[in-house]
Amino acid sequence: MIISVEGLTHNYGSRTALSAVSFQVNAGEIFGLLGPNGSGKSTLFRILSTMMSPASGRATVAGYDVNTKPDEVRRHIGVVFQSHSLDKKLTVEENLRGQGHLFGLSGAELKRRTGEVMTRLGLANRKSDLVDTLSGGLRRRVEVAKALLHAPQVLLMDEPSTGLDPGARRELWQYIEELRKDHGVTVLLTSHILDEAERCDRLLLLHEGRVVAEGTPAELKSRIGGDVVVLEMSDPESAALQIAARFGAQARVVDGVLRVEIANGHRFIAEVVEAFPGSIRSVALHKPTLEDVFLDETGVSIGQ
């Protein structure tokens, strides 16, 4: 295991940010921490990147304890923060050289590594451009290049798609997947974006500092049998009770609409429309998503 977390707990005063969180990440895996704001993702990210120490529990990265051997951990990780860390008044190459100096690189070795990461991330022809002139997608690539300059085993990324349009997001993920495939880099990232989470090998779902589920995206969605039917009704609370009694289906009111998990959703729609004449304003049917899994486990939307 390249990352091992055992019983991590952390509090901010009376508020629990992490409560006995445990998981492991395999080498060469893309592992996602998924949850809404306040779920504990950022606290966990800060602990793994050695920016803070947990109140209790243990975490190791590349075999080194983040609390007792932080310097060793830093030699083996690259970190891409949610907020930008580039100097906009310097060129791409100058930003990378400055990062290299922080890791003790210089001379021919620094030049070689700078050239390698710029080529790997498609930045070689932009090396003399001021960062201030780059698009959001290109700036994110420079952030990743900085994190990879010292050839880390693990890349930690905090909300990597923040501020990117869909095209730039797809491009960034192409590079992430190439890093894993061609260079064996392990990637751990935090996210609240569902389509981004779908691209991870495995996910840890967090809510209010606790682990609510873990597995591949397919495994998590398989927890919900059949289809998900969403109904806008005049009295969803009353309808939920009647549907549960009549159809034996799990019915839940979320944000004023009724969600029903049931096999053969298309048949259920015909039956429920007949059972509630004039009460249904709209109907939608979809296959289970990670949002549905999170709702099932926590009772709230991942966007809350």
C-alpha positions as CSV (number, residue, x, y, z in Angstrom):
1,M,0.0,0.0,0.0
2,I,1.4,3.4,-1.0
3,I,-1.0,5.3,1.4
4,S,-2.3,3.9,4.6
5,V,-4.7,5.8,6.9
6,E,-5.7,4.3,10.2
7,G,-8.3,5.9,12.6
8,L,-7.5,9.5,11.7
9,T,-9.5,11.9,14.0
10,H,-9.3,15.7,14.1
11,N,-11.4,18.4,15.7
12,Y,-11.6,22.1,15.3
13,G,-12.8,23.1,18.7
14,S,-16.1,21.4,19.3
15,R,-16.5,20.5,15.6
16,T,-15.4,17.1,14.4
17,A,-13.6,17.3,11.0
18,L,-12.5,13.7,10.9
19,S,-13.8,10.8,12.9
20,A,-11.8,7.5,12.9
21,V,-11.2,7.6,9.1
22,S,-9.4,4.6,7.7
23,F,-8.5,3.5,4.2
24,Q,-5.7,2.3,2.0
25,V,-4.5,3.3,-1.5
26,N,-2.7,0.9,-3.9
27,A,0.4,1.9,-5.8
28,G,-0.6,3.2,-9.3
29,E,-4.2,3.9,-8.3
30,I,-6.4,6.9,-8.9
31,F,-8.2,7.3,-5.6
32,G,-10.8,9.9,-5.0
33,L,-12.1,11.5,-1.8
34,L,-15.7,12.5,-2.6
35,G,-18.0,14.7,-0.5
36,P,-19.6,18.1,-0.1
37,N,-18.0,21.1,1.6
38,G,-17.4,20.4,5.2
39,S,-17.1,16.6,4.8
40,G,-13.5,16.4,5.9
41,K,-11.8,16.2,2.5
42,S,-9.6,19.2,3.0
43,T,-8.6,18.3,6.5
44,L,-7.6,14.9,5.3
45,F,-5.7,16.4,2.4
46,R,-3.8,18.7,4.7
47,I,-2.8,15.8,6.9
48,L,-1.6,13.7,4.0
49,S,0.4,16.6,2.6
50,T,2.0,17.2,6.0
51,M,0.5,20.6,6.4
52,M,-1.1,19.7,9.7
53,S,-1.0,16.8,12.3
54,P,-4.1,14.8,13.3
55,A,-5.4,14.8,16.8
56,S,-5.1,11.0,16.8
57,G,-4.7,8.1,14.4
58,R,-1.9,7.4,11.9
59,A,-1.2,8.0,8.2
60,T,1.8,6.8,6.1
61,V,2.7,7.8,2.6
62,A,5.3,5.7,0.7
63,G,6.1,4.0,4.0
64,Y,6.8,7.1,6.0
65,D,4.6,8.5,8.9
66,V,3.3,11.9,8.0
67,N,3.5,13.0,11.6
68,T,7.0,11.7,12.6
69,K,8.7,11.7,9.2
70,P,7.2,14.7,7.3
71,D,10.4,15.6,5.4
72,E,10.6,12.0,4.0
73,V,6.9,12.2,3.0
74,R,7.5,15.5,1.2
75,R,10.3,13.9,-0.9
76,H,7.8,11.3,-2.2
77,I,4.8,13.5,-2.9
78,G,3.8,16.2,-5.3
79,V,1.0,18.5,-4.3
80,V,-1.5,20.5,-6.4
81,F,-3.5,22.8,-4.2
82,Q,-7.0,24.1,-5.0
83,S,-5.8,27.7,-5.0
84,H,-3.2,28.8,-7.5
85,S,0.5,28.8,-6.4
86,L,2.1,30.2,-9.5
87,D,3.9,33.5,-9.9
88,K,1.9,35.2,-12.7
89,K,4.7,37.6,-13.5
90,L,7.2,34.8,-14.3
91,T,7.3,32.5,-17.3
92,V,6.3,28.9,-17.2
93,E,10.0,27.8,-17.2
94,E,10.9,30.4,-14.5
95,N,8.1,29.0,-12.2
96,L,9.4,25.5,-12.7
97,R,13.0,26.5,-12.0
98,G,12.0,28.2,-8.8
99,Q,10.2,25.0,-7.7
100,G,13.2,23.0,-8.6
101,H,15.5,25.1,-6.4
102,L,13.2,24.4,-3.4
103,F,13.9,20.7,-3.9
104,G,17.7,21.2,-4.2
105,L,17.8,20.8,-8.0
106,S,20.2,22.9,-10.1
107,G,22.3,22.9,-13.2
108,A,21.9,20.2,-15.8
109,E,19.7,18.0,-13.7
110,L,17.2,20.8,-13.1
111,K,17.2,21.7,-16.8
112,R,16.6,18.0,-17.7
113,R,13.7,17.6,-15.4
114,T,12.2,20.9,-16.3
115,G,12.3,19.9,-20.0
116,E,10.8,16.5,-19.2
117,V,7.8,17.8,-17.3
118,M,7.1,20.5,-19.8
119,T,7.2,18.0,-22.6
120,R,5.0,15.5,-20.7
121,L,2.4,18.1,-20.0
122,G,2.5,19.8,-23.4
123,L,4.1,23.0,-22.2
124,A,7.4,22.9,-24.1
125,N,6.2,25.5,-26.7
126,R,4.8,27.7,-23.9
127,K,7.9,27.8,-21.6
128,S,8.7,31.4,-22.3
129,D,5.0,32.6,-21.9
130,L,4.2,34.6,-18.8
131,V,1.8,32.6,-16.6
132,D,-0.5,35.7,-16.5
133,T,-1.2,35.2,-20.2
134,L,-2.2,31.5,-19.9
135,S,-5.7,30.1,-19.9
136,G,-7.0,28.4,-16.8
137,G,-6.4,24.9,-18.2
138,L,-2.8,25.7,-19.1
139,R,-2.2,27.2,-15.7
140,R,-3.5,24.0,-14.1
141,R,-1.0,22.0,-16.3
142,V,1.8,24.2,-15.0
143,E,0.7,23.5,-11.4
144,V,0.8,19.7,-12.2
145,A,4.3,20.2,-13.8
146,K,5.5,21.9,-10.6
147,A,4.3,19.0,-8.5
148,L,6.0,16.4,-10.7
149,L,9.3,18.1,-11.1
150,H,11.0,16.1,-8.4
151,A,9.6,12.8,-9.7
152,P,7.3,11.9,-6.8
153,Q,5.6,8.5,-6.3
154,V,2.3,10.1,-5.2
155,L,0.5,13.1,-6.6
156,L,-2.0,14.8,-4.2
157,M,-4.6,17.0,-5.9
158,D,-7.1,19.2,-4.0
159,E,-10.2,19.8,-6.2
160,P,-8.1,19.7,-9.4
161,S,-10.9,20.9,-11.7
162,T,-11.7,24.1,-9.8
163,G,-12.2,27.0,-12.2
164,L,-11.8,24.8,-15.3
165,D,-14.3,24.7,-18.1
166,P,-15.5,21.2,-19.3
167,G,-12.9,21.1,-22.1
168,A,-10.0,22.0,-19.9
169,R,-11.3,19.4,-17.3
170,R,-11.3,16.6,-19.9
171,E,-7.8,17.6,-21.0
172,L,-6.5,17.6,-17.4
173,W,-7.9,14.2,-16.8
174,Q,-6.2,12.9,-19.9
175,Y,-2.9,13.9,-18.4
176,I,-3.8,12.4,-15.0
177,E,-4.6,9.0,-16.6
178,E,-1.4,9.2,-18.7
179,L,0.7,9.8,-15.5
180,R,-0.8,6.6,-14.0
181,K,-0.5,4.5,-17.1
182,D,2.9,5.6,-18.4
183,H,4.8,6.6,-15.2
184,G,3.1,4.6,-12.5
185,V,2.2,7.7,-10.4
186,T,-0.3,7.2,-7.7
187,V,-3.0,9.9,-7.6
188,L,-5.1,10.9,-4.6
189,L,-7.6,13.7,-5.2
190,T,-10.4,15.4,-3.5
191,S,-13.6,16.3,-5.4
192,H,-17.2,17.2,-5.2
193,I,-17.7,16.8,-9.0
194,L,-19.5,13.6,-9.8
195,D,-18.3,13.1,-13.4
196,E,-14.7,13.6,-12.1
197,A,-15.3,11.0,-9.4
198,E,-16.5,8.5,-12.0
199,R,-13.0,8.5,-13.5
200,C,-11.3,7.3,-10.3
201,D,-10.4,3.7,-9.8
202,R,-11.8,3.7,-6.2
203,L,-13.7,6.3,-4.1
204,L,-14.1,7.1,-0.4
205,L,-17.3,8.9,0.3
206,L,-17.1,11.3,3.3
207,H,-19.8,13.1,5.2
208,E,-19.4,15.2,8.3
209,G,-15.9,13.7,8.9
210,R,-17.0,10.0,8.6
211,V,-16.6,7.4,5.9
212,V,-20.0,6.5,4.6
213,A,-18.9,4.2,1.7
214,E,-15.9,2.9,-0.2
215,G,-15.4,1.1,-3.5
216,T,-15.2,1.5,-7.2
217,P,-17.8,3.7,-8.8
218,A,-19.6,0.7,-10.2
219,E,-19.6,-1.1,-6.9
220,L,-21.0,1.9,-5.1
221,K,-23.8,2.4,-7.7
222,S,-24.7,-1.3,-7.5
223,R,-25.8,-0.7,-4.0
224,I,-28.9,0.8,-5.5
225,G,-31.0,-1.8,-7.2
226,G,-32.8,-1.0,-10.4
227,D,-33.7,2.5,-11.4
228,V,-34.3,5.9,-9.8
229,V,-37.6,7.6,-10.4
230,V,-38.0,11.3,-9.5
231,L,-41.5,12.6,-9.0
232,E,-42.7,16.2,-8.5
233,M,-45.9,15.9,-6.6
234,S,-48.4,18.1,-4.8
235,D,-47.9,16.2,-1.5
236,P,-44.6,14.3,-1.7
237,E,-44.5,13.4,2.0
238,S,-47.9,11.7,2.0
239,A,-47.1,10.0,-1.4
240,A,-43.9,8.6,-0.1
241,L,-45.8,6.7,2.6
242,Q,-48.4,5.4,0.2
243,I,-45.8,4.3,-2.4
244,A,-43.8,2.5,0.2
245,A,-46.9,0.6,1.4
246,R,-48.4,-0.1,-2.0
247,F,-45.2,-0.9,-4.1
248,G,-42.8,-1.9,-1.4
249,A,-40.3,0.6,-2.8
250,Q,-37.9,2.9,-1.0
251,A,-39.3,6.4,-1.3
252,R,-37.6,9.5,0.0
253,V,-38.4,13.2,-0.2
254,V,-35.3,15.3,-1.0
255,D,-35.5,19.1,-1.7
256,G,-39.2,18.8,-2.1
257,V,-39.2,16.1,-4.8
258,L,-39.9,12.4,-4.3
259,R,-37.2,9.9,-5.2
260,V,-38.1,6.2,-5.6
261,E,-35.6,3.4,-6.1
262,I,-37.2,0.4,-7.8
263,A,-36.6,-2.2,-10.4
264,N,-38.2,-1.7,-13.9
265,G,-38.7,2.0,-13.3
266,H,-40.5,2.4,-16.6
267,R,-43.3,0.0,-15.5
268,F,-43.5,1.7,-12.1
269,I,-44.0,5.1,-13.8
270,A,-47.1,3.8,-15.6
271,E,-48.5,2.3,-12.4
272,V,-47.7,5.3,-10.1
273,V,-49.2,7.8,-12.6
274,E,-52.4,5.7,-12.5
275,A,-52.3,5.4,-8.7
276,F,-52.0,9.2,-8.2
277,P,-54.2,10.8,-10.9
278,G,-53.7,14.5,-11.2
279,S,-51.1,14.6,-8.4
280,I,-47.9,14.2,-10.4
281,R,-46.5,17.3,-12.1
282,S,-43.4,15.7,-13.6
283,V,-41.6,12.4,-13.8
284,A,-37.9,11.6,-14.6
285,L,-36.2,8.2,-14.8
286,H,-32.4,7.5,-14.6
287,K,-29.9,4.8,-13.7
288,P,-28.3,5.1,-10.3
289,T,-25.5,7.7,-9.9
290,L,-23.0,8.5,-7.3
291,E,-25.3,11.3,-6.2
292,D,-28.0,8.7,-5.5
293,V,-25.5,6.6,-3.5
294,F,-24.6,9.6,-1.4
295,L,-28.3,10.4,-0.8
296,D,-28.9,6.9,0.2
297,E,-26.1,6.8,2.7
298,T,-26.5,10.3,4.2
299,G,-30.0,11.7,3.3
300,V,-28.5,14.8,1.8
301,S,-27.2,15.9,-1.6
302,I,-23.5,15.9,-2.3
303,G,-23.9,19.5,-3.4
304,Q,-25.1,20.6,0.1
